[in-house]
Amino acid sequence: MLSDHELLKLLLPEFLVEHFDITKAEQHDAELHIYFEEKSSIPCEFNERLLESKGFLPEIIVDDYPLRGKIVKLHVKRRRWTDKSSGEILQRDWQLISKGTRMTKDFAGFLKKISRY
């Protein structure tokens, strides 16, 4: 039997389930809005630095695969980190959206593929 976590990975982009917390989900008419905040764990690519979480970057809204006939909007807030020794502001380089769109890469690829038929 699948756990809740495994089930979410089948319905949502896996990297969101792994690296972000779902803070809320709301249904508005024919749309489902799911809100994510990046977890406060220090990114492995910055392990050698002394970092402190300094809030979030502005939220982005990304379209994803429809679920049960509802448009899905993913509201994503990414963390920003401050290097305590240099004062440099850092962030993970998430590839959340397909270039030139406001869609997840998987969803944009799917639409591109079906438009060829």
C-alpha positions, 0 to 999 in steps of 0.5 A: 500500500502506498504511503501518503508521501508516495501518493503525493509524488504520483500526483505532484512534481516529485521535487516539490514533494521532496524539498517543499512543505505544503502549507495549504490547499484551496479549491476555487470553482474549477481551480485547485491552488496548492501552496508550497514553501521550501523546507529550511534544510540547508542545500547540499550544494552549500554544505561548506558554507555557514548559512542562515535562512533569511525568508523567501523570494517572491512567490511564483505561480505555476500551472500543472497537470489538471486533477479531477477536471480542475486546473491546478495552480502551484504557488511556490515560495523558495528560500533565500539564504545568507552566508554569515561570513560574506553576507552573500545572498544565495538560493537553490537553482530550481528548474521549476518551470519550462522556459518561456512558460508558467508551466511545470516542465513535465506539463509543458512537455506533455502539451508540446507532445500532444500538439504534434498529433 
